[in-house]
Amino acid sequence: MMIAVQLDKQREFDALWNWSKTYMLNTDPKNPSVGYFAWSMSTDGTPRSTRHSAGMVAAAAVGSLAASPGEASKAFLQELWDMPVPAGEQRYFDGMLYIMSMMHLSGEFRVIERKR
């Protein structure tokens, strides 16, 4: 999703977002991760991991800019804002998505054109 946002590919983003909401969003009220997206899924929607991903939250927060305004999009933005800087397992990947998302959401992300 992050690449679709960076490249301004609305159709691709919409397809990824719809798939994510269908297969990755935990909607089971008995699960402590209800309302969160799964970290990794097979294409059939089977979870590969139960780890809570800071990078996934960061990407979803940026994606919420393209979503309809509402409680769900605000929740992703708030969770990213409240999240500590990623550390430990997957800190490089999660940290990269975290910082890029913060740059996007702050309006400081810039494409630098190369001079020809």
VENGI-V434941 format. One record per residue. N is the residue number from 1. RES is the residue in three letters. SS is DSSP state (~ for helix, > for strand, _ for the rest). PHI is phi in whole degrees, 0 to 359 (* if undefined). OMEGA is omega in whole degrees, 0 to 359 (NA if undefined). Layout:
n-><N,N>
res-><RES,RES>
ss-><SS,SS>
phi-><PHI,PHI>
omega-><OMEGA,OMEGA>
This chain:
n-><1,2,3,4,5,6,7,8,9,10,11,12,13,14,15,16,17,18,19,20,21,22,23,24,25,26,27,28,29,30,31,32,33,34,35,36,37,38,39,40,41,42,43,44,45,46,47,48,49,50,51,52,53,54,55,56,57,58,59,60,61,62,63,64,65,66,67,68,69,70,71,72,73,74,75,76,77,78,79,80,81,82,83,84,85,86,87,88,89,90,91,92,93,94,95,96,97,98,99,100,101,102,103,104,105,106,107,108,109,110,111,112,113,114,115,116>
res-><MET,MET,ILE,ALA,VAL,GLN,LEU,ASP,LYS,GLN,ARG,GLU,PHE,ASP,ALA,LEU,TRP,ASN,TRP,SER,LYS,THR,TYR,MET,LEU,ASN,THR,ASP,PRO,LYS,ASN,PRO,SER,VAL,GLY,TYR,PHE,ALA,TRP,SER,MET,SER,THR,ASP,GLY,THR,PRO,ARG,SER,THR,ARG,HIS,SER,ALA,GLY,MET,VAL,ALA,ALA,ALA,ALA,VAL,GLY,SER,LEU,ALA,ALA,SER,PRO,GLY,GLU,ALA,SER,LYS,ALA,PHE,LEU,GLN,GLU,LEU,TRP,ASP,MET,PRO,VAL,PRO,ALA,GLY,GLU,GLN,ARG,TYR,PHE,ASP,GLY,MET,LEU,TYR,ILE,MET,SER,MET,MET,HIS,LEU,SER,GLY,GLU,PHE,ARG,VAL,ILE,GLU,ARG,LYS,ARG>
ss-><_,~,~,~,~,~,_,_,_,~,~,~,~,~,~,~,~,~,~,~,~,~,~,_,>,_,_,_,_,_,_,_,_,_,_,_,>,_,_,_,>,_,_,_,_,_,>,_,_,_,_,_,_,~,~,~,~,~,~,~,~,~,~,_,_,_,_,_,_,_,~,~,~,~,~,~,~,~,~,~,~,~,_,_,_,_,_,_,_,_,~,~,~,~,~,~,~,~,~,~,~,~,~,~,~,~,_,_,_,_,_,_,_,_,_,_>
phi-><*,299,294,299,294,297,266,56,253,298,298,293,299,301,296,295,296,296,296,299,294,286,254,253,284,277,250,284,297,277,272,295,264,303,90,257,271,291,287,212,227,283,296,270,94,280,296,259,205,252,294,278,259,297,295,293,298,298,295,293,296,294,299,294,296,269,277,295,300,171,296,295,292,296,296,293,298,293,295,297,299,277,287,288,300,302,217,77,304,64,296,291,296,298,295,295,294,299,290,294,294,298,294,300,289,274,84,262,282,230,272,260,287,279,280,254>
omega-><183,180,178,177,183,181,179,180,185,183,180,178,181,179,179,180,179,178,180,180,181,188,188,181,179,182,181,182,179,182,180,179,180,181,179,176,175,183,185,182,168,182,178,178,178,180,176,184,177,181,175,187,175,179,179,177,180,179,179,178,177,178,181,175,180,182,175,178,179,183,182,181,177,181,179,178,181,180,177,181,182,186,174,176,183,178,176,181,178,183,180,181,179,180,178,178,179,184,178,178,177,178,177,186,179,182,183,178,182,172,180,180,176,179,181,NA>
